[in-house]
Amino acid sequence: MKPMIAGVLAAAVISVGAWYALGQLGLSSQNMFSGSNVRIE
Amino acid sequence: MLRHMVAFLAVVLLSLPAAVQAQQAEAPAPIDRSATGGAQTLEDILARQRGEKIDDTFRREGNQGSALPAPGLGPRGAASDPELWRALRYNTLEATVSTRDQVGRVLVQDGGMGWYQFRQGPLASYGGWLLLGTIAALVVFLALRGRVKLDYQKTGRTVTRFKAFERFSHWLLASSFILLGLTGLLTMFGRSYIAPYLGKDVNAWLLLVSKYIHNNVAWAFMLALVSVFFLWVWHNIPNRTDLTWFAQAGGIIGKKHPPAKKFNAGQKIIFWSVIVLGGSISVSGLSLLFPFQMPLFAHTFEVLNGWGIPEMLGMGALPTELAPQEEMQLAQAWHAIVAFVLMAIIIAHIYIGSIGMEGAFDAMGSGEVDEAWARQHHSLWLEEVQAKQGGTGLEGAKTPAE
């Protein structure tokens, strides 16, 4: 059952990693979908 | 090539409800525009509000008429410039916008309402019924057929069905797909089925959480999809044993258990469905995540027009200049259509891998299956394993854990 648990945990880790990496690269959905003149800071 | 095909199929599917609706609706009576000299009338506006399809060529191409003479349509306190408003309406105005956002350069895009109605109407209802119908069919099937049980006594000897990395990849794919499916369904149905009962605030919070989960778990899904493809593609190439499997309906109906290698024909269907439909969902999902960098449909339509496929199907040329919003509307619709189909297939897969078949879960749980199970469901694969182990029996096979 270890690979099963590892797979589920890996999904969580990859997701958080993707969120962090995309944010660092300026590719977050906030950056992608809003211009500076309409963004609520 | 794949994305071209999926995009074209999306357009065909999207146009079906509209085509049916158009056939069912009575042709509207021609509108008399003599009072405005050919310009828009109050009846035009009311007809649009009733949802009728109006040929707007008279507006799009400009005319010499004026709305001024029509009662109630003249401007108040200022002169109207119909050419300016026409250019705004159809995005032909040479305008400069301050935002660098490409969406902001599209001044009017009226596809949103049609997309929304399709999403909340046929897409949600057909998709929802597909999932509920699949579950209902499986319940009926279980009631009629019962669980597929082992015909032989368990031997106590096991063979390794899937190695650790195979199971890891499977569960990475499975857990990410379940999360994506649930959050996708929340996004699709939250307004209709959560907000009225739990309130808009709860629904809004769920939507926000769903969006974060959906956008980021997608990467785990795509990674796992690539992994399982390379792990199992060799075993999923169709061969002659699949014909026998189909001829005996996979052993599900009746008592026969057709011979199979590592994957039987039914499992191959699941595999290729996951790869093709999952790949299509991934591509359309990437297009939704990066709509300006990865537009999907305009180029596809151009290619399809070049091949003459729309004409062969009796359709006009497909539009090759799409606003970013239109790209996203088409991508979202396709994303959801394919996801519904794949969810229905996976529900059936989960059924047969758990309650539907005795011993099936062990293959992905512990990775070890009893020799009796392997002989019943994958006899050719068992023979291959035995041959590799250098004996006709399973002398070297593992015994189950205590």
Interface residues (C-beta under 8 A of the other chain):
Chain A: M1 K2 P3 M4 I5 A6 G7 V8 A10 A11 I14 S15 V16 G17 A18 W19 L22 L27 S29 M32 F33 S34 G35 S36 N37 V38
Chain B: S98 T99 R100 D101 V103 G104 A164 F165 R167 F168 S169 H170 W171 L172 L173 A174 S175 S176 L179 K211 Y212 I213 N215 N216 V217 A218 W219 A220 L223 A224 L289 F290 P291 F292 M364 G365 S366 G367
